[in-house]
Amino acid sequence: MHIKLSSLMLAVALCLGAQAQAAQKPLLLEGKQSLYQRVLTTPGCVLKARASDTQGSRVAAFSRFYVYAREQGQLQVGPDTQGSISGYLDEQCTVPWRMQTALMFTNPAGRQRSLIFSEEEQLSKLIFEQEGIKAAEALYETLKTQGSAEGVVAQEPDKYVDYKDNFYLLPVLESKESMFDDGNYVRELKVASVVKQSAKAQEPKDSEAVAIRAFKAGLVFVIDSSISMQPYIDRTKQAISQILKRIEKEQLQQSVQFGLISFRSNTEAVPGLEYVSKLFVNPGQATSAQEFAQKLSSLNQATVSSALFDEDAYSGIATAINEVDWQKFGGRYVVLITDAGAIEGQNQLSTTKLDARELRLEAAHRGIALYTLHLLTPSGKRNNNHEKAQSQYQDLTYNEVLHKPLYYAVDAGDVDSYGEMIDELATAITTQVKQASEGKLAAGSALSRQEESKPKAQLSQDAQLLGHAMQLAYLGKVQGTKVPDTLQGWIADRDLVNHRLPTATPVVLLTKLQLSDLKDLTRHILDAANQGLLNPEDMFSQLRSLAVSMGRDPNQLSDNQVLKLGELGLLGEYLEGLPYKSRLQSLDEETWSSMGPDEQNQTIEDLERKLQYYQLCHDDTDRWVSLNDKADPAESVYPIPLEELP
C-alpha cells in the first residue's frame, strides 16, 4: 500500500510539474496583455545552459528569442512562446525588440544611398535646417572622396539587397514622424542592423564586370485577344520575330528570352471565349523566330464578344506572375497590352478576386516590373472606358524604383505607333543584356527633357533606368551584398537630397497566428461595414459586440458616437504604437454616417483588397521566414508593409 501511494504521489507530482512547465510563458511587455519581451542576437552571442556558466554554444546572428526571466544581466530565453527553454544569453550581446517592426531598403538606383547616423541630432539637423539639402550633398561628397564622414556609422550598400535572397533585418527600435523644410514627411527611425551570416557571403566575390556577364532577362507579353485585337496581336508577333532574329545573330538566345500570355474574360459567362488566360509560350521554350511563330500560330482574336467591355486583364497578369519561373532572370518584365479596362476584383466575373494594388505588390515581391501599353481605340472612347482603364493601369504599373507608373497610352490605338513602342522596349532590354554580356552595366543617367516628352523616348528612358536598377539587384544577389553586421543608429526613410523618394519601406513582421487574426478581424469589420451602408448604428453595434466577445469591458464600450474603431481594441496589440497612421482606426460612427456613398464604398473596397492580400500572404508557404530554427513553425513571420495594414 505504501509503495502504491508513493507511486501515486510521484505520478501526481510529475503531472503537476509538467503542467507548470507547460503553463510557463515569456515575460510580457510593459502595459501589454498578449505581447512578450523579445531580443535579437548579435554575432558572438553564446547560449549557456545556466546563468552562471562562462561557456556555451555560439548562436547564429539574427536569431530571435523570447525572454522568460531576467537574472542579473542574464536572460533566460526560449525560441517561441510555448514554454520551451533554450538556456541563457548575456543581455549585453542582444538587441531588445519591443515591436516587430523593421525596414527593408528600396532599390538604390536613381537616389542617394541611406546613411545611418550615430546620433539622432545629426539626422534631425539635416531634416529641419533650410540648408539641409546642401549639407546632405556636402556629406555625400565627403563620403565619396574620403570614404567616411563624422557621425555616419554606416552607408547603405550600392547594390540592392533583396531580403528573399540574402535575408537581413533592420529592426526599428524607436520611431517618430518629422517634416522636411519643403513640407515632405519623413520618418526618423532608430534601427539596429543584425545580419544573418552565411557561408556564401564569406566566399570570394567575382568582380562586378565578371558577375554581370551572367545577367539574363525575361520579357513576357500579356496581350488582350478579345474581338478587335487582331492587328495588335499580329504586330506583337512581328516585333518578337524581328528581335529574335537579331538575338540569334548576336548569339544571345540564352540571355534574352520571351514569353506570351493571352487573356480574354470569364468563360462561364461566355463559353465561346475558350479561356480566361492562357500561357502560349514560357520564356525559354522558344529560342528562335521559327519556334516562336509555331507556338503562336493558334493565337488569334476571339470569335465572340465578352460579357463586358472590360476584360480580365488581372487574370493575365496573375498568370505571368505565378506560372513563369522568374528565378533564372535578373531582368524581369511583364508588358500588358489592351484596349479595355480590367474587371475589378469584387466583380462576380473576376476569376482572381484581386485588384491592381495586390497584383502590383505580388509583382514587386518577385522583382517583376509591370508595364502597360494602353490602346486608346475608338471603341474604348465610345464606351467611356479610357479614363477608368488609365487609372487602373497606372495603379497596377506604379514602379517604386522609378517612382512613376510604367503606363504608356497609344493615341487612337494606332498600330504603327504601338509597333514602334514594342520594338523600342524589346530593343532596349536586349541592348542592356548585350552590354551585360560584355561586362558593362546599364547606364543610370536620364535623357534630356525634350526627349522625355516623346512617348517612345520616355519608354526607352524608363527601360534604361529600370534595367540599371535590376542589374544592381542582380549583382547584390550574386555577390552576396549585405548590410553592416551590427550597429545601432538613426536613419531616415526618405532621400536626404530628393525628399520625395523613399529609401526604405517600413514593415511589421507578423506571425502566422497574428496574420490569421488580422485576416479574420478584417473580415468581421468588412461585414459590419457592409451592414453599415444601410444603418451606421448596426455597424458599430456589431463591432461593439465583437469587442465584448474578445474580452473588452462592456462599460468602456458605450454607445457614444465618437468612440473610434481603434478604441474598441479589435485590431490587436501588435498594431498599437506602430509608426503608421490608420484611417480605419480613427473612424467613428459619426464620421461614418457623414460619409457619402462613394466614400463608404471606397472604404469597403479597400478592406476587400487588403483581405485578399492577407489571404495571399497567409497561403504562400514560401514567403514565411523563421527567426529561430528551433521555434515552432507558427512563429515564422512575414514582412507586411505598413501601408497594407487596416
N, C-alpha and C positions, 0 to 999 in steps of 0.2 A: 504493500500500500504506500509506504514511504517513497519507494522508488517510482511508483506511478505518479504520485503527487509531485515529486521533484521534476519528473519529466514534463508533467503538465505545466508547472510553473516556468520551466525553461522555455517551453514552446510559446507560452504567453509572452514571456519577456522578449524572445526573439521577434515575435509578431509585432509587439509594441515598438521595438527598436526599428523594425523595417518600416512601420507606419510613420514613425518620427522622421526617418531619413527621407521617405517619400514626400512628406509634407514640407520638407525644408525648401525654402525659396530664397532667391538672392535678396540683397538689401534694396528697398525701394528708394527711388529718387525722392528728395525732399518735396513734400506737397503733392505727390502722385500716389495713385492707388493701384496702378497696373504697370507702371514703367519702372524698370530696375536699373541699378547702377551698372555701367559697362565701362570697360577700358580696352584700349588697343595696345598691343605690344610693339616695342621698337626693337631694331636689331640689337642683339646682345642680351635680350631678356632670358632669364633662366627660370624654369619651373621646378620648384622644390617640393619634396614630399611633406616636410614640416617647416613651419615658420622659422625655426632656429637653425635649419640646415644652411651650410655655406656653399654647397654644390648641388647641382641638379642637371636636368636636360635642357638644352637650348630650344627655344620656341621660335617658330618661323615668324618673321616680322609680319605685321599686319593681321595677326590673329586677334579676334575679339573674344573677350572673356566677360562673364558676369561675376560681380563681386558678391560673395556670400558672407564675408566677415572681414573686419579690419583689426590687425593686431600689431601695434607699434611699428607702423611703416610697412608691414607685410599684408598682402591681400590674399585672402582665401578665395579661390576662383573656380568657376566651372564653365564648360563650353556652352551651356544653354540654361534654361530655367527649370529643368526637370529634376534638380536636386543632386546631380552627379558632380562630385568634387574632383577637380584635376590636381590641385595642390596649391602652392603659394608662389606669388610673384612679389618682387620688390616693387613697391609703389613708384619709386623713382624711375623705373625703366618702362613705365606705362604712361599712356595718354588718356586722361578721363574723357569720356564721350557721353555727354548728357542727352543730347538729341541725335538721332541717327540722320543728320543732315551732312551733305558733302558737296564738293564742287567737282564738276567734270569740265576740263578745258574744251573750248571750241577749237576748230581748226585755225592755226595762226596765220594762214595765208591772208594777205590784204590788210593786216592790222599789226599793231605793236604787240610784242610779247609781254605777258603779265609779269609784274615784279612783285616779290614778296619782301615786305619791309620788316625790320626787327621791331620797330615801334609804330604804334598807331598814329602818333603825332606827325610823322613824316608823310604818311599817306594822306592824312586829313589836310595837311598844308597844300598838297598838290590839288586836292579837290576844291577847297574853299577859296584859294587865292585867285585874284583876277588874272594874274600872270602864270597860272598853274600849268597851262599848256606849254608855254615857253620853258618853264622849269623842268617839265617832264621831258621835253625834247632835248634839253641840255643833259639831263640824266642819262638818256639813252645814248647820246653821243659819247659820254664818259664811259659807259659800259662797253661801247663798240671799240673805242680806242685804247682803253686801259684794262678792260676785262673785269673790272669791279667798280663799285661805287659805294661811298659811305652810306650805311643804313640799309643797303639792299642785301638781303641774305641769300636770295636765290632768284633766278630768272627762268621763266617757262622755257622748255625745250623749243628749238626752232623747227622740229618735226612734230607732227601731230601724234599724240599718244592716245590710242584707241583702247579704252578700258576692256573691251571684249577680247583683245589680243594680248595686251600687257596690263593686267588689272592693277590699278592703283587707286588710292583713296586720298582725298584732301578733306578730312573731316572738319566740319565747321564747329568751332568751339564757342565763338561769340559772333554776333551779327548786329548791324544797325544800318538803317537806311539814311542816305545823305543825298545831297544835290550839288551838282557842279554849278559853277557860276553862270553857265549858259542855260540852266534850267533842266538839264538831263539828270534823271535819277540814277543813283549808283548805290550798291550795297558795299559797305566796308565789312570785311569778314576776317576774323582771326581763324587761321587754319593750322593744322599740323599735317606734315607730309610723312606718311608711313608707307613705304613701298614694299610689296611682296617680292622677295628676291627669287630669282630663278637661275638655273644653270645656263639657260640660253642667254640670259642677259649678260653673263660673265664671259661668254665666248668672244674671241676677237671679231670685230666688225669689219665688213667689207667697206671700202671707200664708197662715197656717195656715187661716184661715176660708175663704179663696178656694180653696185647694188641696183641702180636704176635700170640697168640693161635688161633685167628680167621683168620689167613692168609690162603688164598686159591690160587691154581694155575690152570691155564687153558693151555693145550698144544694141539695145532691144527696142524695136519699134512696136508700139501698141496702137493699132490702126482700126478705126471705125469702118466696118464693112457693111453698113446698112445701105439701103437704097440711096442712090445719088453719089456714092463714094468711089465708083469705079475709076474715074480719071485719076484720083489721088492714089489709089491702090497701084495703078499701072505706073505712075510716076515714081512711087516709092520703090517698086521692083526695078525700075530703070536705074535709079540712083544707087541702089545696093549692087546691082550688076556692074556698074561703072567703077565703083570704088573697089569692088572685089578684084576686078581685072588689074587695077593699079597695085593692090596689095600683093597679088600673085607675082606681078612683075618685080616688086621690091622684096619678095620673099618674107612677107610679114604675116602669112596666114595664121601662124600660131600666136601672134601677138595682138591682132585686132580681129575680134570675132563678132558676128552679127546674129541677131535673133529677131523673130517676128511673131507677134501675137495679134489675133483679130478678135474683136468683140462686137456684139450686137445688143440684144436685150433679152428679157425674160421669155424663155421658151414654153413655159406653162401657159402664159397668156397668149402667145402666138407660136404654136409648134413649128410652123413653117420656117422659122428663123434658124433652125437646126442646132445652134449652140449659143450660149451666152458669151463665153470667151474660149478661145482655142489657141494652144501653143503650136504654131506651124513649124517653127524652126528654133531649136535651142542653140544658143551660141556655141559654136564648135562642131555642130552636126553637119554643117555645110561650109567647106573652106574654099570652094571655087564658085565662080559665077554660074557655071553649068549646074552644079549640085543645088545651089540655092534656087535657081529657076525651076528645077524639077520639083522641089519641095513646095514651092509656091504656085505650082501650076493649077491647083484646085482653089486658090484664093480668089474669090470674086465677090462682088456686092450681093447682098441678099435679094431674093426674088419676091419677097413680101414685105410689107411695111410693119414696123414695130407698133406696139400699143400706144406709145407716147412719142413725141418728137425727141425728148431726151433719150439717150441710150445708156447702157450700163457700163460706162467708161471705168468706173471704180472696180468692176469685176476684172477688166483687162489689166489694170494696174496691179490688183491683188495677185493675179496670175503671174505677172512679171516679177513681183517681189518674192513670191513663195515657191515658184516652180523652176526658177533659174538658179543654177549653182554659181553664186556670186563670189564664193571664196577664192576662186582661182584668178580673179581680176583685181587689179589695183584701181583701174578706172571703171566706174560702174554707172551706166547711163540708160535711162528709160525715156523714150520720146512718145508722148501721146499725140495722136493725130485725129482730129474730129471736127465736125461742123455743128455739133449739138452739145447741149449741156449734159450733165451727168445725173442719173437717177439718185436722189438723196437716200441716205441710209434708212430713214424712217418710212420711206415709201414701200408699200407692200410688194412692189415689183422688184425691189432691190434684192440681189442674191447675196451680197456681202454684209448688209446691215451696217456698213462703215461709211464714213464721210471723208472729205478731203483731209481734215486735220489728222485723223487717225492713220490714214494711209501715208501721209507725209511723215509722221513720227516713225512709222514702221520702216519706211524707205531710209530715213536718216539713221535709224538703228543699224541698218545693214550697209550704210555708206553709199547709198544709191542716190544719184542726182536725178530728179524728175523734171522733164521738160514738157511743155505743151505747145503745139502748133495749132492754133485755133483758126479754122477756115471760116471767114465771115461771109458765108454764102447768102444769096438772096432768100433761100428758104428759111434760114435762121432768122433773117430780118423780118420776114413775113410772120413768123411765129413769136416775135418779140423775145427771142431766146439769147441774143448776143450778150446783153448786159449780165444776165444771170450766169451764163456759162463763163464769162470772163471772171466774175467774182469767185466762182468755184475753182477755176483752174489757177488763178493767182494764189489762192489759199493752198491748193494742192502742191504747187511748184515753188513755194517760198523757200529760198535756199539760205540756210544760216551762215554759210561761208561768204556768199556774195551779198547777203542782206537785201535780197530783192527776189521777186518771183522770176522764174525762168519760163515766162509766158510770152509768146510771140503771136500776134494777130497777122493773118494773111488777108489783106484787103480784098473784098469781093470774092474770096476763095479762089483767087487767080492761080491756075495750075502752074504756070511758068514761074511765078514768084515763089510758090510753095516749093517747086523743084529746086530752085536756086538755094533756098534755105536748107533743104535736106542735104544738098550737095555740100554746102558750106560747113554744116555741122559734122558730117562724116569726114570731110577732108581735114577739118581742124583736129579732130580726135586722132585720125590716122597720122597726121604730121607729128603730133605730140609723142605718139608711140614710136615713130621712126626716130625722132630725136633721142628718145629714151634708149633705143637700141644702140645708139652711138654714144651713150653715156652722158647725155645732156638733159637737164631739167627743163620743163616748160617755163617760159618767161612768166614772171608775176606782175609785169607792168601793164598799165592800161593804155588804150588807144586814145587818140585825140577826141575832143568834144565834138568836132564836126563829124567824125566817123560814127560816134555814138548815136547820133540821131537817125542813122540809117538802120532799118531792121536787120538786114543781113550782116552788116558790120557789128551791130550790137550783139547778135548771136555769136559771131566769131570771137568777139572780145570776151564775152561771158564764158565761152568754152575754153578759151586760153587761160583765164584766171582760175576757172574751176579745175582744169587739168593740172595746173600748178599745185592747187590745194590737195588734189587726190594723190599726186606724186609725193607730197610731203607726208601724207597719211601712210602711203605705201612704204616710204623709207623709214618712218617711225616704227612700223611693224617689223620689217625685215632686219632693221639694225638694232631692234630691242631698245629703242629710246624710252627712257623713264624719267619721272620727276625725281627731284632730290630725295635721298634716303630718309633723313629725319631732320626736321626743323619745325619751328613754330614762328609764325609771323602774320602780318596783315596784308591782305590782298584786296583789290577792287575787282568787281565782276564786269567792269566796263573799261574800254581802251582809255588810257590817261591822256591821249592826244586827240583821237577822234571819239568823242564821248558817246556817240550813238551806237558804237559797235560793242556787242557783248564779247567778253573774253572767256567767260566760264558760265556754265549752266548749273544753278543750284538744284540739288535733288534731295529727296528724302528716301532713305533706304528702308523699305517696308518688308517685313517678314511675310511669309505666305499667309499666316493667320491674320495679320493686320490688313493685308490686301483683300483677303476674303471678307473680313468685317467691313472694310471700306466699300467693297462692291455691294454687299447686302444692304448697308445703310443708305447708299446712293439709290438703290432700287426702292427702298421704303420712302425716301424723300421724293423721288420721282413719282411714285404712285400717289403720294399726298398732294404733290403739285398739280397733277392731272385732275384730282378732285377739286383742288382749289381754284381751277378755272371757272367753276360754277359758283362756288361758295368759299371765300377765303377762310371763314371760320372753321370749315370742315378740315381744311389742310392743317391748320395749326392745332386743332383739337386732336387730330390723328397723330401728329408729331409729339404732342404732349403725352399722349397715352403710350407711345413707343418709348419715350424717355422714362416714364414711370416703370414700365416693364423692364427697363435696363437698370433699375435701382435708384433713379433720381428721386429726391424728396419731393412729393407732390405739392407741399406747401411753398416750395420755391418756384413752382411752375404755374403761376396764376394765369388767369385769362387776360392779363394785361396785353394790349395790342402792340406795345413797343418792346415786348420780350423778344430778343433776337434769336434766330435759329441756332446760332453758335452757343447761346447761353443755355440751351436745352441739354447740352452735353452729349449730343448724338455722334459726333464725328471722331471721338476717340482722343485720348490724352496725347497720342503720338503726333497729332496735328496742332496741338496747342503750343504757342511760343515759337512756331516756325517763322523764318524770315520771308513771309509772303502775306499778301492781302487777299482775303477770301470775300468775294462779293456775296456768296451764298450765306456765309456765317453771319454776316451783318444784316441779313434780311429779316424783317419782322412783318407781322400781319398787316399793319397799317401801310407799310411800303408796298407789300404785295397787292393790296387792294387798290392802291393808287396807280399801279402799272396798267398800261394799255394792253389789249390782247396780243399785239405783236411782241411786246417786251416780255410778257409772260410766256408766250410760245417759244421765244428765243432762249429763255432760261431753261425751259423743259428740253428743248433740242440739245442744248449744251450738256445737260445732265445725261441725256441718252448717249451722246458721243463719248462722254467720259466713262460711262458704264461699259460701253463696247470696248474701250481701250483697256479698262481694268480686266475685263474677261480675257482679252487677247494676251495680256501680260501673265495673267494667272495660269493660263492653259499651256503656255510655251515653256516647257521644262528646260530648254537650252539657255534661257536668259537669266536663270537664277544663279546667284553667286553665294558660295559658302564662305563665311568669315572665320570659320574654325572647323577643321576637318574632323574633329571629334564631336561636333554638335549634332543635335537632332536635325534631320532634313527640313523640318518645319521652320528652323531658324535661318534658313537661306534667305537672302534678300535680293531685291531688285530696285535699281535707282529710278524712281518715278519723278519726272520733272515737276517742280513746284507748280508750274502753270497748269498741270493736269489734275491738281487737287480740286476738290469741290469749292 
